[in-house]
Amino acid sequence: MFLRAQQTQARRYQSLLKVLQSPVRKLPNETLGLIFDYACDKNLLQEFPWAWGPDKLADGFTDISSSSDVFRNCPVIAISSTCSRWRKVALATPSLWSRLSLEMSSEAEFPTPFTDVLELHLERSKRSLLEISLFISGGECFEPLEVPYLESISAQGAYAEHFSIFRQAPKLRELDVMFLVRVQTSPWIESLMLRLISPPCRTPNFLNPDCRICQPLQTPKRYEQLISMHIRVIRTEHGSLLGTLFWSLEIPSLRELKIRGGEGYSMSWPKRAFNDCLSRSLFSLTKLSIEHIPMSDAELISVLHSTPSLQELSINDTYLPEIRITPITPILLSKLNRLHSNNDASRALVPRLRSLTITFGGASFQR
C-alpha cells in the first residue's frame, strides 16, 4: 500500500516536471505579452442579469450566462487566471485591459458588479489609450459624462438619446456618426464621418439639438480645425440631406472630402448648397472622392473649377440608379486632359492634379 502511494506521488511529480519543461515557459515575458496582446482583441463586459431576463436579450447583445462564456468573451480574465506568471505578464501589459466592449442597460441601478469590473479594467489599463464599443439598451436615463480625454467616437446604428451622455468632450477629434445623432460636438474636430440617413423630420440633428434634421441651420456651424470629412448618404426621403449639410457647415480648414452614395441613391447634386459652403468657408481641397452620386459632367467640372488646389481626384459611378446621370463622359475626360497653349499646366482644369482614379460602371460613354 505504501509503495503504491509512493508510485502515485512519483507519477504526479513527473507530470509536474513535464509542465515545467513546456516550450511556452521558454518564451521571454516580452514575447508572451505580444501574444497576449494579439489574443485580446476585445473584452466583453456585460451587465448581467438583465432586468428583462437573459431570454429576452436585445438584438446584437451576447448571452454570457455561463462562466465558460465569460472566459471566452473576456480573454484578459482568462489569461490572468491561468497561472502566476501569466497573471504577472497580463498586469504588466495595460493595453490588454484597454479594449472593451460594453453591453449595458440604462434601466440598471448603479453601482453594480458590472461597474466594479469595469473600474478594475480601467484601473489596470493605466495610461493606455482606451478603445470602447458601447451598446446601450433603454431610454435616455444616463447622466452626461465628463470625458476630458475622449478623442474619437464611432457610432454605428446609435440613437440620439444614447449619445447625449457624451456632451462634454473637449478633446474630441474624430467623429463617426449618423446624421441624426445628437452630440454637442467639439469645434476642434479634425475628422468627421457622417452617414446621412433620412429619419422622420421631427428628429433633432447632431449639429444642433433644436434644429430638425430636414432643415439647415440658420447660422452655419463653424469647425475651425476640421480637415477630413467623409459622408455616406444611405437614403433620403425628405429632400437633399447632403444639401442640408452643406448649408449648415463652415469648414475653412477642410482638405479632404469624400462623398459616397448608398445603393439606389438618386438625389441630384446640391450645387447651390456646395457653392455656398465653399464661398463661405474658403477651404482648399487637396483630396476629393465622389462615389455613386448622380451629377452631370458640367456639375463636376464646376466643382473642379472651384478647387484649383486639388491633388488627388477619385470618381466612381458603378452603383448609380438605372437612370444614369454620371459625370464620367468624354467631355469631362477632355477637360481633364486638355492643356492650353505652350503646355501651360497652370491653366489646366486641375493644375495641381497628381493622382486620378476613375471607375466607370456603364456600357459605353454618353455622347
C-alpha positions in Angstrom: 0.0 0.0 0.0 2.8 2.3 0.9 4.7 1.5 -2.3 1.6 2.3 -4.4 1.2 5.6 -2.7 4.8 6.4 -3.4 4.4 5.4 -7.1 1.3 7.6 -7.5 3.2 10.6 -5.9 6.2 10.0 -8.2 4.0 10.0 -11.3 2.3 13.2 -10.2 5.7 14.8 -9.6 6.9 13.6 -13.0 3.9 15.2 -14.7 4.6 18.5 -12.9 8.2 18.4 -14.2 6.9 17.9 -17.7 4.8 21.0 -17.3 7.8 23.0 -16.2 9.6 21.8 -19.4 6.8 23.1 -21.6 8.1 25.2 -24.6 5.8 28.1 -23.7 7.8 28.5 -20.5 10.9 29.2 -22.5 9.3 32.3 -24.1 10.5 35.6 -22.6 7.9 37.7 -21.0 8.1 40.3 -23.7 7.1 37.7 -26.4 4.4 36.3 -24.2 3.0 39.9 -23.8 2.9 40.3 -27.6 1.0 37.0 -28.0 -1.5 38.1 -25.3 -1.9 41.5 -26.9 -2.8 39.7 -30.2 -5.3 37.4 -28.5 -7.1 40.1 -26.5 -9.0 41.8 -29.4 -12.0 43.0 -27.3 -13.0 42.2 -23.8 -16.8 41.9 -23.4 -18.2 43.2 -20.2 -22.0 42.8 -19.9 -24.3 44.0 -17.2 -26.0 40.7 -16.1 -28.5 39.6 -15.1 -30.6 41.8 -17.4 -33.6 43.5 -15.9 -35.8 41.7 -18.5 -34.1 38.3 -18.3 -31.5 36.6 -20.5 -34.2 35.0 -22.7 -35.2 38.5 -23.9 -31.8 39.9 -24.9 -32.0 42.8 -27.4 -30.7 42.2 -30.9 -26.9 42.3 -31.1 -26.4 41.5 -27.4 -24.5 38.4 -26.3 -25.7 35.8 -23.8 -22.9 35.1 -21.4 -24.9 33.2 -18.8 -22.2 30.6 -18.0 -18.7 31.1 -16.7 -17.2 29.5 -19.8 -18.9 32.2 -21.9 -17.3 34.8 -19.6 -13.8 33.5 -20.2 -14.4 33.1 -23.9 -15.6 36.7 -24.4 -13.2 38.3 -21.9 -9.8 36.8 -22.8 -7.8 39.1 -20.5 -9.6 37.5 -17.5 -8.9 34.0 -18.8 -5.2 34.8 -19.4 -4.7 36.5 -16.0 -6.3 33.5 -14.2 -4.2 30.8 -15.8 -1.0 30.9 -13.6 1.0 33.4 -11.6 3.4 34.1 -14.5 0.7 34.8 -17.0 -1.1 37.0 -14.4 2.1 39.0 -13.9 2.6 39.5 -17.6 -1.1 40.5 -18.1 -0.9 43.0 -15.3 2.3 44.5 -16.8 0.6 44.9 -20.2 -2.0 47.7 -19.8 -3.2 47.5 -23.5 -4.8 44.1 -22.7 -7.2 45.8 -20.4 -7.9 48.9 -22.6 -10.0 47.3 -25.4 -13.6 47.0 -24.1 -17.0 46.1 -25.5 -19.6 47.2 -23.0 -23.2 46.0 -23.1 -25.4 47.8 -20.6 -28.9 49.0 -19.8 -30.0 52.5 -19.0 -32.6 50.9 -16.6 -30.0 49.5 -14.2 -29.3 50.9 -10.8 -25.8 51.9 -10.1 -23.3 50.9 -8.7 -23.5 47.2 -9.8 -20.9 44.4 -10.0 -20.7 45.4 -13.7 -19.3 48.8 -12.7 -16.9 47.2 -10.3 -15.4 45.0 -13.1 -15.3 48.0 -15.4 -13.4 50.1 -12.9 -11.0 47.2 -12.5 -10.3 47.2 -16.2 -9.9 51.0 -16.3 -7.5 50.9 -13.4 -5.4 48.2 -15.0 -5.3 49.9 -18.4 -3.3 52.7 -16.7 -2.4 55.3 -19.3 -3.0 53.1 -22.3 -5.4 54.5 -24.9 -9.0 53.2 -24.4 -11.0 51.6 -27.3 -14.6 51.2 -26.2 -17.5 49.8 -28.1 -20.7 50.8 -26.3 -24.1 49.0 -26.6 -26.9 50.6 -24.6 -30.4 49.3 -24.3 -33.2 51.5 -22.9 -34.1 55.2 -22.9 -32.2 58.3 -22.0 -31.5 57.7 -18.3 -27.8 58.4 -18.1 -26.3 61.5 -16.7 -23.9 63.3 -19.1 -20.3 62.1 -18.8 -17.3 64.4 -18.4 -14.8 62.8 -20.8 -11.9 65.3 -21.0 -9.6 62.8 -22.8 -12.1 61.3 -25.3 -10.7 61.8 -28.8 -12.7 59.5 -31.0 -16.3 58.3 -31.2 -17.7 55.8 -33.7 -21.4 55.3 -33.5 -22.8 52.7 -35.9 -26.6 52.4 -35.5 -26.7 54.6 -32.4 -29.7 56.8 -31.5 -29.6 60.4 -30.4 -30.7 59.7 -26.8 -27.8 57.3 -26.3 -25.2 59.8 -27.3 -26.5 62.6 -25.2 -24.1 61.2 -22.5 -21.1 62.5 -24.5 -22.0 66.1 -24.3 -18.8 67.2 -22.6 -15.8 66.0 -24.7 -13.5 69.0 -25.3 -10.7 66.9 -26.9 -13.0 65.1 -29.4 -11.1 65.0 -32.7 -12.7 62.1 -34.7 -16.5 61.6 -35.0 -18.1 58.8 -37.0 -21.8 59.1 -36.6 -25.2 59.1 -38.3 -26.6 62.5 -39.1 -29.4 62.1 -36.6 -27.0 61.6 -33.7 -27.2 64.4 -31.2 -23.8 65.2 -29.9 -22.5 68.6 -28.6 -19.7 68.4 -31.0 -16.3 69.9 -30.3 -15.2 72.8 -32.5 -11.8 71.2 -32.6 -12.9 68.1 -34.5 -10.4 67.2 -37.3 -12.0 64.2 -38.9 -15.8 63.8 -39.4 -17.5 60.7 -40.9 -21.3 61.0 -41.4 -23.9 58.6 -42.5 -26.8 60.7 -43.9 -30.0 58.7 -43.2 -33.5 60.0 -43.6 -35.4 59.7 -40.3 -38.7 61.5 -39.5 -38.4 65.2 -39.8 -39.1 65.6 -36.1 -35.7 64.1 -35.3 -33.1 66.6 -34.0 -29.8 66.6 -35.8 -26.4 66.4 -34.3 -25.4 69.9 -35.4 -28.0 71.5 -33.2 -30.5 69.7 -31.0 -33.0 72.5 -31.5 -32.9 72.1 -35.3 -34.8 69.5 -37.2 -32.8 67.2 -39.5 -34.6 68.3 -42.7 -33.8 72.0 -42.0 -30.4 73.7 -42.4 -29.2 75.8 -39.5 -30.0 79.5 -39.6 -26.4 80.2 -38.7 -23.9 77.7 -40.1 -21.8 75.8 -37.5 -18.1 76.6 -37.8 -15.5 73.8 -37.4 -12.2 75.6 -37.4 -9.9 72.5 -37.3 -12.0 70.1 -39.5 -9.5 68.7 -42.0 -11.2 65.5 -43.3 -14.9 64.8 -43.9 -16.3 61.5 -45.2 -20.0 61.5 -46.0 -22.1 58.5 -46.8 -25.7 59.1 -48.0 -27.6 55.9 -47.1 -31.1 57.0 -48.1 -33.1 60.2 -48.2 -36.8 60.8 -48.4 -37.1 64.4 -47.2 -35.2 66.3 -49.8 -31.4 66.6 -50.1 -29.8 65.9 -46.7 -26.5 66.4 -48.5 -27.6 69.9 -49.3 -28.8 70.5 -45.8 -25.3 69.5 -44.5 -23.5 71.9 -46.9 -25.9 74.8 -46.0 -25.2 74.1 -42.3 -21.4 74.0 -42.1 -18.5 76.4 -42.3 -15.2 74.4 -42.6 -12.3 76.7 -43.5 -9.5 74.1 -42.9 -11.1 71.2 -45.0 -8.6 69.4 -47.1 -10.1 66.0 -47.8 -13.8 65.4 -48.9 -15.3 62.0 -49.7 -18.9 61.6 -50.6 -20.4 58.2 -51.2 -24.0 57.4 -52.2 -25.7 54.3 -50.9 -27.5 51.8 -53.1 -30.3 53.4 -55.0 -29.4 57.0 -54.0 -30.9 59.2 -56.7 -31.0 62.8 -55.3 -29.4 65.5 -57.5 -26.2 67.2 -56.7 -26.8 70.2 -54.3 -24.9 72.7 -56.4 -26.1 75.9 -54.7 -25.5 74.5 -51.2 -22.0 73.3 -52.1 -21.0 76.6 -53.7 -22.4 78.5 -50.8 -20.4 76.3 -48.3 -17.3 76.8 -50.5 -17.6 80.6 -50.7 -18.4 80.9 -47.0 -15.6 78.6 -45.9 -12.9 79.3 -48.5 -11.4 75.8 -48.0 -8.7 74.5 -50.2 -9.3 70.8 -51.1 -6.4 68.6 -51.9 -8.3 65.3 -52.0 -11.8 64.8 -53.5 -13.7 61.5 -53.9 -17.2 61.2 -55.3 -18.7 57.7 -55.5 -22.2 56.8 -56.7 -23.6 60.3 -56.6 -25.8 61.3 -59.5 -24.3 64.5 -61.1 -23.7 65.8 -64.5 -20.3 66.3 -66.1 -21.0 70.1 -66.0 -21.6 70.0 -62.3 -18.4 68.1 -61.6 -16.4 70.4 -63.9 -17.9 73.3 -61.9 -16.7 71.7 -58.6 -13.2 71.2 -60.1 -13.0 74.8 -61.3 -13.7 75.9 -57.7 -11.0 73.7 -56.3 -7.7 74.5 -58.1 -5.6 73.2 -55.2 -6.9 69.6 -55.8 -4.1 67.0 -56.0 -6.0 63.7 -55.8 -9.3 63.0 -57.5 -11.4 59.8 -57.5 -14.7 59.3 -59.3 -16.8 56.1 -59.2 -20.3 55.8 -60.8 -20.6 52.0 -60.5 -23.8 51.8 -58.4 -25.8 54.7 -59.8 -29.5 54.1 -60.4 -30.8 52.8 -63.7 -31.4 56.3 -64.9 -27.7 57.1 -65.0 -26.7 60.7 -64.5 -23.0 60.3 -64.5 -20.1 62.9 -64.6 -17.8 60.4 -66.4 -18.2 61.5 -70.0 -15.9 62.3 -72.9 -16.4 66.0 -72.1 -15.0 65.5 -68.6 -12.1 63.4 -69.8 -11.3 66.0 -72.5 -11.3 68.8 -69.9 -9.1 66.9 -67.5 -6.6 66.1 -70.4 -6.6 69.5 -72.0 -3.6 71.7 -71.7 -3.7 75.2 -73.1 -1.1 76.7 -75.4 2.5 76.0 -74.7 1.5 73.1 -72.4 0.8 75.6 -69.6 -0.4 73.3 -66.8 -1.2 76.2 -64.6 -4.2 77.0 -66.9 -5.5 73.3 -66.9 -8.8 72.4 -65.3 -7.0 70.9 -62.2 -3.4 72.3 -62.5 -2.0 70.5 -59.4 -3.6 67.1 -60.0 -1.2 64.3 -59.2 -3.5 61.3 -58.9 -6.6 60.4 -60.9 -8.8 57.3 -60.3 -11.9 56.8 -62.5 -14.2 53.8 -62.1 -16.8 53.6 -64.8 -19.8 51.3 -64.5 -21.6 51.9 -67.7 -21.5 50.0 -71.0 -20.4 53.0 -73.1 -19.8 56.7 -72.7 -22.5 59.3 -73.2 -22.1 61.4 -76.3 
